[in-house]
Amino acid sequence: MAQTSLTNQSKMAAFTQGLPTGLINLHSSHPAALNQQQLTDIVHLDAPAFIEALSLDYAPVIGSSDIRQAIVDAHYSDTHADDILTTCGAQEAIFITMQAVLQKGDQVVCLTPIFEPLYQQAKMIGADIHTVPLLSDQAWAIDWPALKQAVNHHTRMLIINFPHNPTGSHINQDELNQLLELCRQHDCWLLSDEVFRGLEHQSNQRLPAAVDCYDKAISIAVMSKAYGMPGIRLGWIACRQHEMRKRMINVKRHLSICGSRLDEVAASQLIPLSDKIFTHHRKQLNQNRQLLANSLAHLPHLQCHLPQAGATCFVQIWSKHSISQSDSGEDFARQLALDKGILVLPDVCFLTDVSGFRLSIGHTDTAEFYNQLHTN
Ligand SMILES: Cc1ncc(COP(=O)(O)O)c(C=O)c1O
């Protein structure tokens, strides 16, 4: 199988490059970032305290003990501060994990559609990747027979991402148990990208972190998605296997070396307030979800399994004939950008052949554009 290289362009970059600038962003995957006033009103945060606690020295490679303790207190039940490695965003966390766990020729299984780096970074190493499509006609449910056939005793890693980007689908406890059992049975690593954990549209849909359930599970999370704070470039890897963590730390030394102290200080004050922050986002997501449902009711060629979690959904383009000269998500999204100045990301960016595009439900001021999701 052909390898990609670090200098290869992502599908997302390739798609957006040819488009005009200044498009209305209706694609991104995080809830709207809190502004200063909301920080004060919602989380009662004392902003000057960020600065008072700041050291200008390098941070520890694994992250300061304060930030790692704040992370485990808020996110995990059976994982300790020493099991955490902070990273520069979840993107670095994915890169480090792939480099530490995989070697050329290793067998990897993942589900599509998929956040592109979860696939590409494994491919870059030369992994042999088996993709199992989620069932687009069954609300993006897992195709269990296909998955159980794909994962076997040669599998090095199963990659999952629930709540799911781009579809906004989620699994329940029983399905999580089945995934864990599959990995246990074949003694393979489970990479669980949990960056949207906390953004379940009903709070009782929240599942335990995979790392708390299985000793070969690696959970990844970040400030940019569930917290909606991508300006704080702090992510982390939770992994309970000491030897694997040592390999990860070695990879990180080739990359950012350590995180920003300013990010660590900001995040260690915000993470203990996660419940308030997630509740704020949940309200906005549920409102937008309803507005989207109302708009799509008037656009019969577009259909969507409404998301259950996260800030995105995947809209399927149903009838080729109702869209002028557009029978693929890519054609449709390009035309939408040119006709309406609206940017959505097409199917090709998520390695799926289901015709459609990813749409955001995270923004505060874009709901009016849902009615404009058609090309001329
Ligand atoms: C599923 C998933 N994982 C990881 C990331 C990377 O997060 P970040 O850009 O904050 O590094 C993203 C970003 O969109 C994502 O959607």
The ligand as a Tripos MOL2 file, in Angstrom:
@<TRIPOS>MOLECULE
LIG
   16    16     1     0     0
SMALL
NO_CHARGES

@<TRIPOS>ATOM
      1 C1        -11.8750   13.8380   16.2430 C.3       1 LIG1
      2 C2        -10.7940   14.8730   16.3500 C.ar      1 LIG1
      3 N1         -9.6460   14.5390   16.9570 N.ar      1 LIG1
      4 C3         -8.6410   15.4150   17.0680 C.ar      1 LIG1
      5 C4         -8.7510   16.7020   16.5800 C.ar      1 LIG1
      6 C5         -7.6020   17.6530   16.6990 C.3       1 LIG1
      7 O1         -7.8520   18.6480   17.6510 O.3       1 LIG1
      8 P1         -6.9230   19.9250   17.6910 P.3       1 LIG1
      9 O2         -7.1330   20.6290   16.3870 O.co2     1 LIG1
     10 O3         -7.3880   20.7500   18.8080 O.co2     1 LIG1
     11 O4         -5.5200   19.4950   17.8460 O.co2     1 LIG1
     12 C6         -9.9280   17.0880   15.9410 C.ar      1 LIG1
     13 C7        -10.0460   18.4350   15.3560 C.2       1 LIG1
     14 O5        -10.9670   18.7390   14.6190 O.2       1 LIG1
     15 C8        -10.9800   16.1470   15.8290 C.ar      1 LIG1
     16 O6        -12.1430   16.4690   15.2430 O.3       1 LIG1
@<TRIPOS>BOND
     1     1     2 1
     2     2     3 ar
     3     2    15 ar
     4     3     4 ar
     5     4     5 ar
     6     5     6 1
     7     5    12 ar
     8     6     7 1
     9     7     8 1
    10     8     9 2
    11     8    10 1
    12     8    11 1
    13    12    13 1
    14    12    15 ar
    15    13    14 2
    16    15    16 1
@<TRIPOS>SUBSTRUCTURE
     1 LIG1         1 GROUP 0 **** ****
